[in-house]
Amino acid sequence: MKNRAGIFALMITGILLALLLAEILVRIFIPRYKMTTWIEMHPRGFMMNQSGVEAFHEFRDRRITYHLNEQGLRGEELTSSDDKRVLLLGDSYTFGLLLHQEDTFADLLQLKADQHFEKQSIRILNGGVGGAGLADWPAWLEVKGPEIEPDKVILFLNTSDIDRAISKNLFVIDEADSTLVNSMYWKPNEFMFRLGRQGWYQWIQRHSILANILVTMAWEHLYFTDITNNFDPETSEVPVPAAKDLYPESDYSVRLADKLVLRMNEWCEKNNCDFILATTGFFDPDKMGDHTANFYHFITENFPHDIRFFDNTPCIYEKSDGNYEPLLIPGDGHPNEQGASLVAECSWQWLLPLLNPESSD
């Protein structure tokens, strides 16, 4: 018995020493920045933030802690005293990747609202999710919206939103009756996502570069299963677009994006909230995805619906003299503090009239 215990102790010691040696080697030869996972996938296939966690993210000299409340929103918990809730949706630009919470444009808009409306409680809610595309949001809103009960929903489109809507395959147009059909691309592995919520798992990620490398590999190979078989209509387990519709020359992505926007607007109509479509303002023609560029031209030139739409691009272009580089985090590409401040400044110009008590709800 003692021999077995001794052998087991030696094995554990050997494993720990091997892991320590591996950690030292990767820090020397494969250095990288550490982060803990805070994004997960709903069983319906859309991306969302974990609920009620603190996540850590470092990049160069930046060390950021993300506070996510019980709804997966970035910031403090909701309170019953909120007179009006304004829910911002969008990708990592809206979330404020690598920015402290007070530097995100959501919090800067909150500051402006607090200063302008002294007697009315207006809560700006940051629902941004890194990596999300347009197709994530109708499903997200249908699942998360009822517990948040927003008065206004503002979707901040960014430069890859419609390309992600195609690649994620969360909705497909049924050409027989021109309706949206729920679909998927990746089926989430619930065990891996449960593992990602564990405190010890996140502690290891926070302190180990080796763990970060292994988690990245797991995210690529273990967290999801492709159930479209690479968009093969013959063998896919779920509906997929026709091959010709995957090309930017097709009008499919514009029609799909249009229907996704209308679905979000319809949700708001049924749930007593206003839906507003906006852009982050960083729609550089040279950096947009092809599908997103097509939809951007559609909404800026011939948007046929009675939906409020505000494009921050002309404002940010003017205020930056067309030079976006000083507005971005070097080596990363997300808006820095100055970039987020400009988004807030440009957005406030059209948001303020919508928040005034005398404005129509």
NUNU-500635 format. One line per field, with one value per residue: residue number from 1; residue in one letter; x, y, z of N, C-alpha, C in turn. Coordinates in steps of 0.02 Angstrom, whole numbers. Example, Ala and Ser with C-alpha at 12.3 -4.5 7.8 and 13.67 -1.06 7.14 Angstrom:
BEGIN
pos: c(1|2)
code: c(A|S)
n_east: c(660|642)
n_north: c(-284|-112)
n_up: c(390|354)
ca_east: c(615|684)
ca_north: c(-225|-53)
ca_up: c(390|357)
c_east: c(660|645)
c_north: c(-165|2)
c_up: c(390|394)
END
This chain:
BEGIN
pos: c(1|2|3|4|5|6|7|8|9|10|11|12|13|14|15|16|17|18|19|20|21|22|23|24|25|26|27|28|29|30|31|32|33|34|35|36|37|38|39|40|41|42|43|44|45|46|47|48|49|50|51|52|53|54|55|56|57|58|59|60|61|62|63|64|65|66|67|68|69|70|71|72|73|74|75|76|77|78|79|80|81|82|83|84|85|86|87|88|89|90|91|92|93|94|95|96|97|98|99|100|101|102|103|104|105|106|107|108|109|110|111|112|113|114|115|116|117|118|119|120|121|122|123|124|125|126|127|128|129|130|131|132|133|134|135|136|137|138|139|140|141|142|143|144|145|146|147|148|149|150|151|152|153|154|155|156|157|158|159|160|161|162|163|164|165|166|167|168|169|170|171|172|173|174|175|176|177|178|179|180|181|182|183|184|185|186|187|188|189|190|191|192|193|194|195|196|197|198|199|200|201|202|203|204|205|206|207|208|209|210|211|212|213|214|215|216|217|218|219|220|221|222|223|224|225|226|227|228|229|230|231|232|233|234|235|236|237|238|239|240|241|242|243|244|245|246|247|248|249|250|251|252|253|254|255|256|257|258|259|260|261|262|263|264|265|266|267|268|269|270|271|272|273|274|275|276|277|278|279|280|281|282|283|284|285|286|287|288|289|290|291|292|293|294|295|296|297|298|299|300|301|302|303|304|305|306|307|308|309|310|311|312|313|314|315|316|317|318|319|320|321|322|323|324|325|326|327|328|329|330|331|332|333|334|335|336|337|338|339|340|341|342|343|344|345|346|347|348|349|350|351|352|353|354|355|356|357|358|359|360|361)
code: c(M|K|N|R|A|G|I|F|A|L|M|I|T|G|I|L|L|A|L|L|L|A|E|I|L|V|R|I|F|I|P|R|Y|K|M|T|T|W|I|E|M|H|P|R|G|F|M|M|N|Q|S|G|V|E|A|F|H|E|F|R|D|R|R|I|T|Y|H|L|N|E|Q|G|L|R|G|E|E|L|T|S|S|D|D|K|R|V|L|L|L|G|D|S|Y|T|F|G|L|L|L|H|Q|E|D|T|F|A|D|L|L|Q|L|K|A|D|Q|H|F|E|K|Q|S|I|R|I|L|N|G|G|V|G|G|A|G|L|A|D|W|P|A|W|L|E|V|K|G|P|E|I|E|P|D|K|V|I|L|F|L|N|T|S|D|I|D|R|A|I|S|K|N|L|F|V|I|D|E|A|D|S|T|L|V|N|S|M|Y|W|K|P|N|E|F|M|F|R|L|G|R|Q|G|W|Y|Q|W|I|Q|R|H|S|I|L|A|N|I|L|V|T|M|A|W|E|H|L|Y|F|T|D|I|T|N|N|F|D|P|E|T|S|E|V|P|V|P|A|A|K|D|L|Y|P|E|S|D|Y|S|V|R|L|A|D|K|L|V|L|R|M|N|E|W|C|E|K|N|N|C|D|F|I|L|A|T|T|G|F|F|D|P|D|K|M|G|D|H|T|A|N|F|Y|H|F|I|T|E|N|F|P|H|D|I|R|F|F|D|N|T|P|C|I|Y|E|K|S|D|G|N|Y|E|P|L|L|I|P|G|D|G|H|P|N|E|Q|G|A|S|L|V|A|E|C|S|W|Q|W|L|L|P|L|L|N|P|E|S|S|D)
n_east: c(41|97|198|125|64|178|226|121|130|255|225|132|212|307|227|187|311|347|248|281|407|371|294|391|470|382|360|483|509|388|315|168|15|-93|-260|-428|-565|-721|-824|-958|-1059|-1229|-1351|-1428|-1338|-1291|-1173|-1126|-1096|-1023|-1114|-1115|-974|-798|-678|-512|-393|-252|-140|3|46|-74|-191|-334|-489|-640|-803|-946|-1120|-1267|-1345|-1254|-1210|-1094|-1043|-1126|-1254|-1427|-1555|-1711|-1740|-1708|-1763|-1768|-1709|-1575|-1518|-1367|-1306|-1185|-1024|-855|-809|-913|-923|-802|-666|-514|-519|-537|-685|-742|-695|-758|-871|-1001|-1005|-960|-1065|-1160|-1112|-1132|-1272|-1305|-1258|-1338|-1473|-1539|-1643|-1698|-1679|-1576|-1519|-1381|-1347|-1223|-1218|-1126|-1039|-894|-843|-970|-1097|-1215|-1316|-1316|-1389|-1536|-1577|-1512|-1577|-1708|-1693|-1623|-1681|-1813|-1785|-1708|-1783|-1780|-1800|-1757|-1670|-1515|-1427|-1262|-1190|-1046|-891|-884|-1003|-1107|-1039|-1005|-1134|-1165|-1064|-1088|-1213|-1334|-1461|-1562|-1624|-1778|-1811|-1929|-2039|-1985|-1948|-1866|-1768|-1723|-1558|-1393|-1214|-1101|-1111|-1121|-1009|-1064|-1002|-871|-896|-955|-844|-766|-826|-785|-707|-575|-523|-520|-432|-312|-294|-274|-149|-60|35|50|-73|-157|-119|-159|-297|-333|-308|-402|-518|-523|-539|-615|-721|-828|-934|-939|-1085|-1129|-1050|-948|-1030|-1094|-1226|-1277|-1240|-1254|-1318|-1409|-1509|-1431|-1367|-1382|-1241|-1207|-1255|-1165|-1069|-1008|-1060|-1189|-1358|-1399|-1344|-1374|-1514|-1533|-1475|-1560|-1682|-1646|-1626|-1756|-1820|-1770|-1823|-1958|-1965|-1945|-2059|-2158|-2125|-2131|-2026|-1907|-1824|-1664|-1549|-1377|-1207|-1038|-953|-831|-819|-722|-693|-593|-576|-688|-787|-837|-974|-1029|-999|-1083|-1210|-1197|-1193|-1321|-1404|-1365|-1394|-1518|-1615|-1760|-1852|-1955|-1866|-1764|-1606|-1436|-1284|-1126|-1009|-978|-964|-858|-758|-743|-703|-584|-509|-506|-407|-386|-294|-236|-341|-349|-300|-131|-61|-169|-299|-427|-540|-458|-447|-469|-533|-652|-706|-737|-836|-936|-957|-1002|-1115|-1195|-1249|-1359|-1424|-1463|-1583|-1673|-1682|-1740|-1874|-1989|-1983|-2047|-2092)
n_north: c(-60|61|71|88|212|289|278|337|468|504|501|607|711|708|740|871|935|919|995|1120|1138|1139|1255|1352|1338|1374|1505|1558|1525|1529|1653|1736|1831|1827|1772|1752|1646|1715|1713|1619|1491|1486|1354|1370|1417|1548|1678|1728|1818|1750|1732|1833|1841|1879|1923|1908|1998|2024|2126|2174|2319|2326|2283|2212|2196|2119|2148|2055|2050|1966|1948|1937|2057|2191|2267|2337|2257|2248|2361|2393|2525|2586|2703|2709|2595|2576|2476|2427|2342|2242|2201|2164|2295|2369|2305|2343|2296|2267|2387|2482|2478|2606|2675|2631|2659|2643|2668|2800|2862|2839|2924|3049|3047|3045|3171|3255|3222|3251|3216|3102|2929|2853|2710|2650|2506|2387|2272|2212|2084|1999|1948|1926|1927|1997|1899|1839|1919|1930|1804|1809|1918|1871|1772|1832|1957|1966|1959|2071|2179|2299|2475|2539|2476|2473|2432|2420|2413|2334|2314|2181|2118|2064|1973|1882|1842|1764|1665|1604|1548|1550|1586|1552|1594|1537|1501|1466|1528|1646|1667|1676|1544|1452|1399|1326|1327|1288|1166|1179|1111|1063|1016|1068|1204|1213|1179|1290|1386|1363|1413|1373|1335|1454|1523|1456|1488|1625|1630|1552|1530|1416|1352|1442|1421|1288|1300|1381|1293|1195|1270|1283|1152|1070|1134|1154|1081|1059|1058|1075|1015|1085|1173|1091|1052|926|841|910|933|1027|1166|1254|1393|1404|1365|1467|1578|1611|1693|1861|1929|1890|1934|1883|1895|2027|2024|1932|1999|2109|2049|2000|2117|2168|2070|2092|2219|2187|2110|2209|2287|2201|2196|2318|2414|2527|2506|2536|2566|2577|2628|2584|2678|2656|2621|2595|2590|2506|2408|2337|2187|2096|2058|2134|2262|2270|2272|2386|2486|2470|2508|2639|2702|2663|2624|2543|2542|2592|2624|2690|2749|2777|2833|2833|2851|2964|3067|3023|3011|3144|3205|3141|3173|3080|2990|2845|2776|2835|2812|2683|2533|2500|2366|2285|2335|2367|2498|2626|2722|2853|2827|2762|2867|2957|2884|2888|3026|3058|2976|3028|3142|3105|3021|3092|3173|3066|3019|3117|3161|3212|3160|3044|2880)
n_up: c(0|44|-49|-165|-140|-134|-264|-333|-282|-333|-469|-479|-439|-540|-651|-618|-616|-748|-811|-758|-814|-949|-950|-922|-1037|-1143|-1110|-1137|-1272|-1344|-1318|-1261|-1240|-1097|-1061|-999|-1042|-1087|-1170|-1236|-1315|-1353|-1346|-1462|-1550|-1559|-1511|-1346|-1193|-1044|-890|-745|-712|-691|-807|-871|-968|-1064|-1159|-1231|-1148|-1086|-961|-925|-838|-860|-810|-798|-792|-722|-834|-931|-978|-999|-857|-711|-607|-657|-602|-519|-519|-635|-747|-886|-1003|-1110|-1227|-1294|-1433|-1516|-1590|-1539|-1541|-1486|-1363|-1310|-1317|-1238|-1172|-1023|-924|-900|-1007|-1120|-1259|-1223|-1084|-1086|-1152|-1054|-955|-1016|-1023|-887|-848|-922|-899|-757|-670|-717|-729|-836|-908|-987|-1069|-1095|-1211|-1293|-1385|-1415|-1576|-1622|-1749|-1867|-1876|-1752|-1666|-1676|-1622|-1498|-1441|-1433|-1337|-1226|-1214|-1148|-1007|-988|-1030|-1119|-1159|-1270|-1410|-1479|-1617|-1658|-1803|-1873|-1967|-2011|-1996|-2082|-2159|-2059|-2029|-2138|-2131|-2008|-2019|-1947|-1978|-2119|-2279|-2332|-2489|-2547|-2484|-2445|-2311|-2148|-2087|-1945|-1914|-1904|-1885|-1810|-1684|-1513|-1389|-1244|-1128|-1136|-1128|-1002|-928|-956|-877|-749|-598|-561|-682|-753|-671|-694|-830|-817|-760|-830|-976|-1052|-1027|-1092|-1225|-1242|-1220|-1328|-1434|-1400|-1415|-1551|-1594|-1507|-1444|-1530|-1657|-1829|-1910|-2036|-2124|-2193|-2266|-2359|-2458|-2481|-2378|-2261|-2096|-2068|-2134|-2271|-2366|-2547|-2651|-2741|-2676|-2580|-2629|-2644|-2753|-2766|-2719|-2602|-2471|-2438|-2439|-2336|-2225|-2219|-2184|-2058|-1985|-1990|-1915|-1787|-1766|-1767|-1651|-1556|-1579|-1532|-1401|-1342|-1363|-1439|-1592|-1656|-1783|-1808|-1848|-1805|-1852|-1909|-2043|-2152|-2323|-2373|-2279|-2251|-2246|-2391|-2406|-2304|-2349|-2459|-2397|-2320|-2417|-2462|-2351|-2333|-2449|-2501|-2403|-2366|-2260|-2120|-2010|-1885|-1931|-1909|-1962|-1907|-1976|-2068|-1971|-1886|-1980|-2019|-1897|-1873|-1980|-2079|-2044|-1969|-1893|-1773|-1688|-1653|-1564|-1558|-1649|-1626|-1669|-1627|-1570|-1478|-1325|-1371|-1492|-1448|-1377|-1479|-1548|-1450|-1443|-1572|-1579|-1478|-1531|-1609|-1522|-1407|-1438|-1448|-1321|-1246|-1139|-1200|-1325|-1447|-1400)
ca_east: c(0|141|233|78|58|240|228|71|158|308|193|104|269|336|181|191|376|345|207|319|459|338|275|452|493|339|370|545|511|323|282|103|-22|-141|-329|-475|-622|-784|-875|-981|-1109|-1295|-1370|-1455|-1282|-1267|-1122|-1148|-1048|-1040|-1153|-1091|-904|-746|-630|-449|-367|-193|-110|58|45|-143|-215|-405|-537|-708|-855|-1007|-1173|-1305|-1372|-1199|-1195|-1035|-1060|-1159|-1318|-1485|-1594|-1780|-1746|-1694|-1823|-1765|-1651|-1554|-1475|-1323|-1284|-1133|-969|-804|-804|-963|-902|-745|-611|-451|-531|-569|-756|-758|-672|-799|-918|-1063|-999|-955|-1134|-1193|-1089|-1167|-1342|-1309|-1247|-1392|-1538|-1527|-1699|-1722|-1628|-1568|-1466|-1353|-1326|-1175|-1229|-1079|-1009|-841|-852|-1040|-1116|-1285|-1362|-1319|-1428|-1608|-1585|-1491|-1630|-1766|-1677|-1602|-1720|-1867|-1762|-1678|-1838|-1754|-1845|-1729|-1617|-1474|-1378|-1206|-1159|-975|-870|-886|-1066|-1146|-996|-1015|-1201|-1161|-1020|-1115|-1270|-1385|-1525|-1560|-1686|-1815|-1828|-1998|-2086|-1945|-1947|-1806|-1769|-1670|-1509|-1332|-1152|-1066|-1147|-1075|-995|-1084|-953|-815|-918|-961|-775|-743|-856|-757|-659|-507|-503|-504|-372|-255|-285|-249|-80|-18|36|38|-145|-188|-107|-202|-367|-341|-313|-466|-571|-524|-551|-656|-778|-883|-936|-968|-1139|-1146|-1000|-919|-1083|-1112|-1299|-1295|-1226|-1265|-1372|-1453|-1514|-1376|-1382|-1354|-1171|-1203|-1273|-1109|-1026|-1030|-1097|-1260|-1394|-1425|-1323|-1412|-1582|-1530|-1464|-1621|-1731|-1623|-1641|-1829|-1839|-1756|-1873|-2022|-1962|-1956|-2129|-2198|-2104|-2136|-1963|-1888|-1764|-1624|-1491|-1322|-1142|-985|-918|-766|-832|-671|-707|-540|-572|-753|-800|-874|-1047|-1047|-996|-1145|-1266|-1185|-1216|-1395|-1438|-1349|-1417|-1588|-1646|-1831|-1896|-1966|-1824|-1714|-1539|-1386|-1217|-1074|-949|-959|-943|-792|-711|-729|-667|-517|-479|-498|-351|-411|-241|-229|-400|-347|-248|-77|-51|-231|-347|-490|-537|-428|-487|-488|-582|-716|-732|-767|-900|-985|-971|-1043|-1179|-1234|-1283|-1424|-1456|-1493|-1655|-1714|-1688|-1779|-1940|-2043|-1977|-2095|-2063)
ca_north: c(0|118|76|117|283|322|281|388|534|517|516|674|758|709|777|942|961|922|1053|1179|1145|1160|1326|1392|1335|1414|1576|1579|1515|1545|1702|1762|1865|1783|1794|1699|1645|1741|1705|1551|1483|1461|1294|1389|1431|1617|1693|1770|1821|1714|1772|1841|1823|1927|1894|1943|2003|2067|2135|2222|2350|2331|2230|2231|2150|2130|2129|2036|2039|1904|1943|1935|2125|2218|2319|2319|2223|2289|2379|2411|2598|2613|2730|2691|2553|2581|2418|2430|2277|2246|2155|2183|2368|2391|2277|2382|2250|2296|2452|2481|2489|2677|2703|2607|2712|2634|2705|2871|2884|2841|2986|3105|3044|3065|3243|3292|3207|3248|3188|3040|2876|2820|2660|2626|2438|2364|2202|2190|2016|1992|1897|1920|1957|2018|1843|1820|1963|1913|1748|1834|1962|1829|1734|1875|2018|1969|1973|2137|2226|2365|2524|2550|2430|2503|2386|2454|2372|2344|2301|2110|2090|2024|1916|1834|1814|1711|1610|1569|1508|1545|1592|1541|1613|1486|1534|1448|1578|1705|1676|1655|1478|1443|1349|1329|1304|1251|1140|1186|1056|1091|998|1115|1269|1207|1181|1359|1428|1344|1461|1348|1335|1523|1541|1429|1529|1690|1627|1506|1537|1349|1341|1482|1387|1228|1321|1403|1232|1163|1312|1270|1082|1033|1171|1156|1032|1086|1013|1088|980|1136|1200|1044|1042|855|804|952|913|1085|1204|1298|1428|1376|1384|1531|1632|1626|1741|1931|1953|1874|1981|1843|1921|2089|2004|1900|2051|2149|2011|1996|2182|2172|2024|2127|2272|2155|2092|2270|2307|2157|2201|2388|2450|2556|2477|2586|2538|2626|2598|2604|2735|2636|2586|2609|2547|2457|2359|2304|2125|2107|2054|2191|2321|2272|2292|2455|2528|2464|2546|2710|2731|2648|2584|2552|2530|2646|2609|2742|2727|2830|2812|2873|2854|3032|3106|3002|3028|3216|3223|3111|3192|3019|2950|2804|2743|2860|2793|2610|2505|2474|2294|2250|2359|2389|2568|2643|2768|2909|2802|2752|2934|2985|2849|2916|3095|3058|2943|3070|3192|3080|2986|3139|3187|3007|3007|3170|3136|3232|3124|2988|2814)
ca_up: c(0|48|-113|-214|-124|-153|-338|-354|-266|-381|-533|-475|-437|-607|-695|-600|-638|-821|-829|-741|-865|-1011|-942|-929|-1107|-1187|-1094|-1169|-1345|-1375|-1273|-1283|-1186|-1063|-1054|-980|-1087|-1060|-1222|-1245|-1367|-1333|-1385|-1528|-1593|-1558|-1462|-1290|-1138|-983|-842|-677|-705|-706|-853|-875|-1037|-1068|-1225|-1223|-1082|-1062|-916|-919|-807|-884|-763|-834|-743|-728|-901|-978|-1001|-967|-809|-648|-612|-670|-543|-534|-520|-702|-780|-957|-1019|-1179|-1237|-1351|-1457|-1567|-1580|-1490|-1539|-1438|-1298|-1285|-1306|-1214|-1140|-958|-932|-902|-1071|-1176|-1280|-1185|-1020|-1101|-1165|-989|-922|-1048|-1003|-816|-843|-956|-870|-685|-632|-749|-730|-901|-901|-1049|-1057|-1144|-1228|-1344|-1381|-1463|-1627|-1643|-1813|-1869|-1866|-1681|-1624|-1668|-1575|-1432|-1415|-1416|-1276|-1172|-1210|-1099|-938|-986|-1040|-1141|-1189|-1336|-1430|-1532|-1645|-1690|-1854|-1884|-2035|-2030|-1970|-2129|-2176|-2005|-2034|-2188|-2110|-1949|-2042|-1894|-2012|-2192|-2312|-2369|-2551|-2568|-2460|-2427|-2238|-2114|-2056|-1897|-1932|-1865|-1917|-1757|-1627|-1456|-1344|-1179|-1077|-1139|-1104|-929|-903|-962|-824|-684|-572|-563|-752|-771|-633|-731|-889|-797|-737|-869|-1049|-1079|-1025|-1145|-1289|-1245|-1227|-1397|-1474|-1385|-1445|-1623|-1612|-1461|-1419|-1578|-1711|-1890|-1931|-2106|-2165|-2235|-2309|-2412|-2455|-2486|-2316|-2203|-2051|-2060|-2196|-2290|-2429|-2608|-2660|-2776|-2630|-2536|-2662|-2634|-2812|-2756|-2675|-2546|-2405|-2425|-2421|-2270|-2175|-2215|-2146|-1988|-1954|-1981|-1861|-1724|-1760|-1749|-1580|-1517|-1585|-1491|-1331|-1321|-1364|-1503|-1622|-1691|-1817|-1813|-1864|-1760|-1881|-1935|-2107|-2202|-2381|-2385|-2225|-2242|-2281|-2454|-2394|-2262|-2392|-2499|-2355|-2300|-2472|-2464|-2299|-2337|-2512|-2519|-2350|-2381|-2203|-2072|-1952|-1876|-1948|-1900|-1984|-1875|-2017|-2089|-1913|-1864|-2034|-2016|-1836|-1875|-2044|-2119|-2021|-1915|-1856|-1704|-1651|-1644|-1520|-1600|-1649|-1613|-1718|-1597|-1550|-1415|-1285|-1414|-1540|-1413|-1360|-1540|-1560|-1403|-1461|-1633|-1564|-1434|-1571|-1630|-1466|-1360|-1453|-1438|-1249|-1214|-1118|-1246|-1389|-1452|-1384)
c_east: c(43|179|189|71|120|246|181|98|213|279|166|160|300|293|186|257|378|304|244|374|429|317|335|474|448|346|433|538|444|287|216|69|-77|-211|-371|-535|-684|-840|-894|-1037|-1173|-1311|-1400|-1399|-1257|-1217|-1151|-1092|-1071|-1076|-1118|-1019|-860|-694|-569|-423|-307|-168|-59|54|-25|-161|-286|-444|-606|-758|-920|-1061|-1212|-1338|-1317|-1183|-1133|-1054|-1095|-1226|-1374|-1521|-1664|-1790|-1731|-1759|-1826|-1701|-1637|-1501|-1434|-1300|-1231|-1076|-918|-792|-852|-945|-846|-685|-547|-458|-559|-642|-773|-737|-712|-848|-986|-1060|-992|-1023|-1174|-1175|-1125|-1240|-1351|-1302|-1306|-1460|-1529|-1581|-1726|-1665|-1629|-1508|-1444|-1322|-1281|-1184|-1181|-1050|-956|-854|-923|-1049|-1190|-1333|-1366|-1374|-1503|-1619|-1566|-1547|-1691|-1755|-1665|-1647|-1773|-1844|-1730|-1731|-1814|-1810|-1823|-1675|-1580|-1422|-1325|-1173|-1085|-955|-869|-954|-1102|-1105|-1002|-1084|-1203|-1122|-1049|-1178|-1325|-1455|-1514|-1626|-1716|-1841|-1899|-2048|-2050|-1948|-1880|-1817|-1711|-1622|-1449|-1273|-1115|-1116|-1101|-1069|-1008|-1034|-896|-835|-931|-893|-750|-771|-825|-704|-588|-480|-482|-442|-310|-242|-253|-174|-33|-23|23|-37|-180|-178|-153|-275|-381|-348|-380|-523|-578|-548|-602|-720|-839|-877|-970|-1022|-1164|-1101|-971|-968|-1099|-1187|-1320|-1288|-1238|-1324|-1424|-1459|-1453|-1396|-1355|-1283|-1164|-1218|-1217|-1061|-1052|-1070|-1171|-1293|-1419|-1407|-1359|-1483|-1584|-1522|-1526|-1674|-1711|-1637|-1716|-1852|-1825|-1806|-1940|-2022|-1975|-2029|-2174|-2183|-2096|-2068|-1950|-1825|-1730|-1564|-1439|-1260|-1091|-949|-851|-772|-785|-683|-655|-537|-638|-752|-844|-950|-1070|-1047|-1060|-1204|-1258|-1208|-1292|-1428|-1422|-1376|-1492|-1622|-1721|-1878|-1901|-1932|-1772|-1644|-1492|-1317|-1166|-1012|-931|-934|-872|-739|-692|-686|-596|-479|-464|-441|-372|-356|-233|-287|-400|-290|-193|-68|-113|-286|-415|-484|-502|-473|-511|-541|-650|-748|-766|-833|-954|-1005|-1017|-1112|-1224|-1274|-1352|-1461|-1492|-1566|-1700|-1725|-1730|-1849|-1996|-2039|-2023|-2059|-2091)
c_north: c(63|127|108|192|321|330|335|458|553|536|587|726|765|749|852|972|967|982|1118|1191|1168|1233|1371|1395|1378|1488|1602|1578|1531|1595|1726|1794|1818|1815|1736|1703|1672|1736|1632|1550|1455|1399|1309|1411|1502|1628|1738|1771|1776|1760|1773|1822|1885|1893|1939|1942|2049|2069|2191|2253|2356|2270|2249|2176|2168|2105|2116|2019|1976|1895|1938|2003|2150|2276|2292|2285|2272|2304|2399|2486|2628|2637|2709|2652|2556|2527|2425|2360|2288|2199|2183|2258|2396|2366|2318|2338|2289|2367|2440|2503|2563|2710|2678|2661|2703|2674|2780|2901|2887|2905|3046|3106|3066|3141|3282|3283|3198|3211|3123|2990|2842|2773|2637|2558|2414|2289|2176|2122|2011|1935|1889|1953|1971|1960|1821|1858|1949|1857|1770|1875|1922|1790|1780|1935|2020|1983|2042|2192|2295|2410|2542|2499|2462|2452|2426|2405|2387|2311|2227|2078|2044|1965|1862|1803|1757|1652|1571|1530|1500|1551|1583|1563|1552|1518|1518|1502|1641|1719|1654|1587|1474|1388|1356|1313|1259|1229|1143|1122|1082|1075|1049|1183|1269|1211|1253|1405|1414|1394|1438|1348|1404|1547|1517|1470|1597|1688|1586|1519|1469|1335|1381|1450|1327|1246|1345|1344|1197|1202|1297|1199|1045|1068|1167|1097|1063|1037|1029|1047|1027|1161|1155|1029|969|819|846|927|968|1122|1249|1334|1389|1403|1452|1590|1651|1677|1812|1958|1939|1926|1946|1875|1985|2072|1973|1953|2094|2113|2005|2061|2188|2126|2056|2183|2244|2134|2153|2293|2265|2166|2273|2423|2477|2523|2530|2551|2593|2590|2622|2666|2719|2599|2611|2563|2493|2402|2324|2235|2138|2107|2114|2255|2327|2296|2365|2503|2527|2508|2621|2743|2719|2605|2594|2550|2591|2629|2664|2714|2787|2802|2859|2884|2925|3074|3087|3018|3101|3233|3194|3131|3131|2975|2910|2776|2769|2839|2719|2589|2476|2399|2253|2270|2378|2463|2577|2693|2828|2887|2792|2819|2966|2951|2877|2986|3098|3028|2989|3122|3169|3044|3034|3155|3127|2992|3060|3145|3154|3197|3064|2923|2762)
c_up: c(0|-17|-166|-203|-145|-228|-363|-341|-314|-449|-534|-476|-506|-656|-682|-624|-714|-845|-814|-793|-931|-1008|-951|-1003|-1152|-1172|-1128|-1245|-1380|-1330|-1304|-1224|-1160|-1062|-1029|-1027|-1052|-1110|-1227|-1298|-1338|-1373|-1454|-1575|-1593|-1502|-1408|-1238|-1082|-935|-774|-666|-712|-750|-858|-946|-1037|-1140|-1219|-1153|-1053|-1019|-898|-883|-832|-832|-802|-783|-758|-796|-954|-1009|-966|-921|-748|-661|-627|-604|-565|-539|-588|-734|-853|-969|-1093|-1190|-1301|-1369|-1511|-1550|-1531|-1487|-1487|-1368|-1267|-1269|-1290|-1188|-1070|-967|-939|-967|-1131|-1197|-1247|-1120|-1032|-1118|-1100|-952|-950|-1027|-931|-808|-872|-922|-794|-647|-662|-751|-798|-895|-970|-1036|-1114|-1156|-1281|-1331|-1435|-1512|-1651|-1712|-1813|-1853|-1793|-1644|-1622|-1618|-1504|-1401|-1395|-1351|-1217|-1161|-1156|-1028|-932|-992|-1062|-1167|-1259|-1348|-1488|-1554|-1682|-1739|-1859|-1950|-2056|-2014|-2019|-2153|-2123|-2007|-2085|-2160|-2051|-1965|-1990|-1922|-2086|-2221|-2347|-2433|-2574|-2546|-2434|-2352|-2210|-2080|-2007|-1921|-1886|-1910|-1867|-1703|-1567|-1416|-1273|-1125|-1076|-1113|-1029|-897|-903|-909|-755|-662|-576|-634|-774|-733|-669|-794|-872|-782|-781|-944|-1081|-1080|-1080|-1214|-1296|-1253|-1298|-1444|-1463|-1416|-1519|-1640|-1568|-1440|-1465|-1626|-1771|-1915|-2001|-2153|-2217|-2289|-2369|-2409|-2457|-2419|-2253|-2162|-2043|-2127|-2207|-2354|-2489|-2618|-2693|-2730|-2582|-2566|-2653|-2693|-2807|-2711|-2611|-2479|-2388|-2404|-2351|-2216|-2166|-2173|-2072|-1951|-1941|-1924|-1793|-1713|-1740|-1676|-1537|-1521|-1540|-1416|-1308|-1314|-1434|-1527|-1664|-1721|-1825|-1837|-1812|-1786|-1912|-2002|-2161|-2262|-2393|-2333|-2211|-2276|-2341|-2444|-2353|-2303|-2434|-2458|-2332|-2355|-2477|-2413|-2303|-2400|-2525|-2467|-2351|-2321|-2157|-2006|-1945|-1889|-1944|-1916|-1953|-1918|-2040|-2031|-1892|-1917|-2031|-1955|-1834|-1938|-2087|-2099|-1960|-1870|-1784|-1659|-1631|-1598|-1564|-1592|-1639|-1662|-1691|-1577|-1482|-1378|-1328|-1464|-1508|-1395|-1420|-1557|-1514|-1423|-1522|-1619|-1522|-1473|-1593|-1573|-1419|-1376|-1440|-1364|-1214|-1197|-1167|-1313|-1389|-1438|-1430)
END
